[in-house]
Amino acid sequence: MTPKFHDPNNHAPPVSAADVWDDGDGLIQQARQAGGVRLPTKRVLAVRGPATANTGHPEPPGLRIDFPQAARKAPASEPPVPIKEYGGEVVKLEQVFAEAPFQAAKVIPPPASPAREEPRESHGDAKNWGKVRHHPLRWLVAAGIGVGGVLVAALATQELLLAPKPKPQKAHLELVEEVKIDDLNGFELDGPCQENARALLAAYAKATTPEEVLPLIRDAARLTHRLQHDWQPWQAPADWLPARDAAWQVSAEGGRSHGRLSGRKPDFSPYRAYFVREGEALRIDLEATEGLGDTTFAVLERGIGAGGVVRAYLTPENFYSLTFPETAFRSYKLLAPDREQVVWGYVKLGSPTAAALLTVDAPMTLRLTAAAAGAQKNQWLIGELLHIDWVSP
């Protein structure tokens, strides 16, 4: 190819596609000689001469890495691999030779084990190290007898310490106070009375008007007016019954036999229902069941009124003031029947009421009176213990 642009400063000879140049391996040696570099002789492809051997420039030193592979040769007995043409293509079928399994070049025999030496005779603890020692049977029997003896001695000593000391015998006889057994008057722990009480309480819980309650309660004529003004229905569903596990107790505290059924109302609040007998009929003691009195704990907390009869739970406390000092009074916490309101009660030391309260641990019916000037609103004076528990005689 001859370019159309002619550069007078370009001294390179014109070239064409048919030109062939000699090998340029000698250019490096010529560059070191004086006179510069001389280009190889230009020849035409048809008259190309032999390649110039570079004898003056030896091969640079280095490390040649070669992987010679031995060509596999098929056994002479096998026929040559044919070459055939399939569909216009030449296919050469190659013979597959199975490789022989690997074999060890040299079999190394295992080393011979040295002759076992006889163990040396050991002395002391090393002789029995790691072995279970079998104790003689007589030592085991002796240890068991010793442990049994210690246990027997300990039990005997405990019995002696817990045994009551005998009282000295007196020469004369003493009169023993007769214990009076109260007649429960038709109340028993097991029997039809408990089932009748459950049925009666269910009817009371389902009642919605005072007229439905009057035939079920004790002293209905006396409590008619109060029932119409103060009674609140339980609002139990039509299928409600006291639970089978409701606690049933009978007692004659307060001077009258009665039964008590304790459980939870339909709204899961606790109840204590009291039952007495009027003649042969079983009735609910409304005042004891609802914890009614002459006043309410909401009124007592505000310090209004002159007190009156209340039914409460009593707990001894250490709450004193200048009006009720510890040296002259004993303090009690009075909890309402619904266990929501609390007032403080004080009894004068040395009084019959103070002595009676020391021996009682049960719900009580009390008479409260107004405290002296200077007392707090919720502090009241316990004037009288009317009876134990909430059932009035």
Secondary structure, DSSP 4 states (H G I P E B T S, - for coil): ---S---TT--PPP--TTEEE---TTHHHHHHSTT---PPPEEEGGG--PPPP--SSPPPP--------PPP---TTSPPPPEEEETTEEEEPPPP-PPPPP--SSPPPPPPPPPPPPPPPP-GGGGGTTPPP---HHHHHHHHHHHHHHHHHHHHHHHHHHSPPPPPPPSS--PPPPPPPPP-SS--SSSHHHHHHHHHHHHHHH--SHHHHGGGBSSTTTTHHHHHHH-------TT----TT-EEEEE-GGGS-EEEEEEE-TTS-EEEEEEEEETTEEEE-HHHHHT--SS-HHHHHTT-S-EEEEEEEEEEE----SSS-TTTEEEEEEE-TTS--EEEEEEETTSHHHHHHHT--S-EEEEEEPPPTT--TTEEEEEEEEEESS---
